[in-house]
């Protein structure tokens, strides 16, 4: 019998780290969540758990990105909300000529009172979405 219910609590995205495939514990899991719409593709997978050991490599890249305000959720989609709060790509800095892919980076778990915490929002152009996906894939190799 699988004992995955002891690894994660409801609402956490996965039982293994997207990068190293190590089991994720119930506490201190980092989450990458992306939002696309009919015109843009989100990251693959759209929700990924990252373990504390792999978190620094991802955080180092994201620390150089320009964050955007939390998007409104009253738009047609969450991705459309990111288009309302972002004018430029968080990664390359170019003006967004098409709807962005929204990226949310936060820490989830049971070790703090009001999860999630340390939440950051970013908006990526189509090109940088592909670059970021490749970066995540190469971390796991």
C-alpha positions in Angstrom: 0.0 0.0 0.0 1.3 3.5 -0.9 1.9 5.7 2.1 1.8 9.0 0.1 -0.7 10.5 2.5 2.0 11.0 5.0 4.2 12.9 2.6 2.0 15.8 1.6 -1.2 17.4 2.9 -4.1 18.3 0.6 -3.3 21.3 -1.6 0.4 20.6 -2.1 1.2 19.8 -5.7 3.1 16.6 -5.6 4.9 14.0 -3.6 8.3 14.3 -5.3 10.5 17.2 -6.2 10.2 18.3 -9.8 14.0 18.7 -10.1 15.6 15.8 -8.2 12.6 13.5 -7.8 13.3 13.1 -4.0 10.3 12.6 -1.9 8.8 15.9 -0.6 7.9 16.2 3.0 4.9 17.8 4.5 6.8 20.9 5.5 8.8 23.6 3.8 8.0 22.6 0.2 8.5 25.4 -2.4 5.9 25.6 -5.2 6.2 27.0 -8.7 2.7 27.6 -10.1 2.1 29.0 -13.6 -0.9 30.5 -15.3 -1.5 30.6 -19.0 -4.7 31.1 -21.0 -6.0 30.2 -24.4 -3.3 32.2 -26.1 -0.3 31.3 -23.9 1.0 28.0 -22.6 1.9 27.6 -18.9 5.0 25.9 -17.7 5.0 22.1 -18.0 3.9 21.0 -15.4 1.8 24.0 -14.4 2.3 23.2 -10.7 5.6 21.8 -9.4 6.9 21.1 -5.9 10.5 21.9 -5.2 12.4 20.4 -2.2 14.5 22.6 0.2 17.7 21.2 -1.3 16.8 22.3 -4.8 15.2 25.6 -3.8 18.4 27.7 -3.7 19.2 27.0 -7.4 15.7 28.1 -8.5 15.6 31.0 -6.0 19.0 32.3 -7.3 17.5 32.8 -10.8 14.2 34.2 -9.5 16.0 36.7 -7.3 17.2 38.5 -10.5 13.6 38.7 -11.9 11.4 41.8 -11.5 8.4 40.9 -9.4 4.9 42.1 -10.2 2.0 42.9 -7.9 -0.4 40.2 -7.0 -2.7 39.9 -10.0 -6.4 40.5 -9.6 -8.6 37.4 -9.8 -11.6 39.2 -11.3 -10.3 39.0 -14.9 -11.3 36.3 -17.5 -8.4 34.2 -16.2 -5.6 34.4 -13.7 -3.2 34.9 -16.7 -5.3 37.9 -17.8 -4.8 39.3 -14.2 -1.1 39.1 -14.7 -1.5 41.0 -18.0 -3.2 43.8 -16.0 -0.4 44.2 -13.5 2.7 43.6 -15.7 4.0 45.7 -18.6 7.4 44.0 -19.0 8.7 40.5 -18.8 10.0 39.7 -15.4 13.0 37.8 -16.8 14.3 39.7 -19.9 12.6 43.1 -19.2 11.2 43.4 -22.7 7.7 44.9 -23.1 5.0 42.3 -23.1 3.4 42.3 -26.6 1.3 39.2 -25.9 -0.5 38.0 -22.7 2.2 36.8 -20.2 2.5 33.5 -18.4 2.0 34.3 -14.7 4.4 32.6 -12.3 3.8 32.3 -8.6 6.7 31.1 -6.3 5.8 30.4 -2.7 6.6 28.2 0.3 3.8 25.8 1.4 3.7 23.4 4.3 2.4 22.8 7.8 5.2 24.5 9.7 3.7 28.0 9.6 0.4 29.3 10.7 -1.0 30.7 7.4 0.3 28.9 4.4 1.5 29.8 1.8 4.2 32.3 2.7 7.1 34.0 1.0 4.9 34.5 -2.1 6.3 36.2 -5.2 4.6 36.9 -8.6 6.3 37.2 -12.0 5.1 37.6 -15.6 7.0 35.9 -18.5 6.9 36.5 -22.2 6.6 33.4 -24.4 10.3 33.2 -25.1 11.3 33.4 -21.5 8.7 30.8 -20.5 10.6 28.3 -22.7 14.0 29.4 -21.4 12.8 28.9 -17.8 11.4 25.5 -18.6 14.7 24.4 -20.1 16.5 25.8 -17.0 14.3 23.7 -14.7 14.8 20.6 -16.8 18.6 21.0 -16.9 18.7 21.3 -13.1 17.4 17.8 -12.8 20.0 16.3 -15.2 
